[in-house]
């Protein structure tokens, strides 16, 4: 099951600025995979390994 639909990603990629996404998850492999996919679609990706780190990053 995809995390994001193609329609959602296309709509988000039509903006003039690169949208920013904050990924918070304690699974390093999952964060890496999501970052790779979203970066390839021109998203600015910020990642954090915990909610506390995410609050600092975001």
KAPEDA-V636375 format. One record per helix or strand of 3 or more residues. SS is the DSSP state (hx for helix, st for strand). FROM is the first residue (numbers start at 0). TO is the last residue. If there is no record, write none. Layout:
# KAPEDA-V636375
SS,FROM,TO ; SS,FROM,TO
This chain:
# KAPEDA-V636375
hx,5,12 ; st,19,23 ; hx,27,39 ; st,43,47 ; hx,50,56
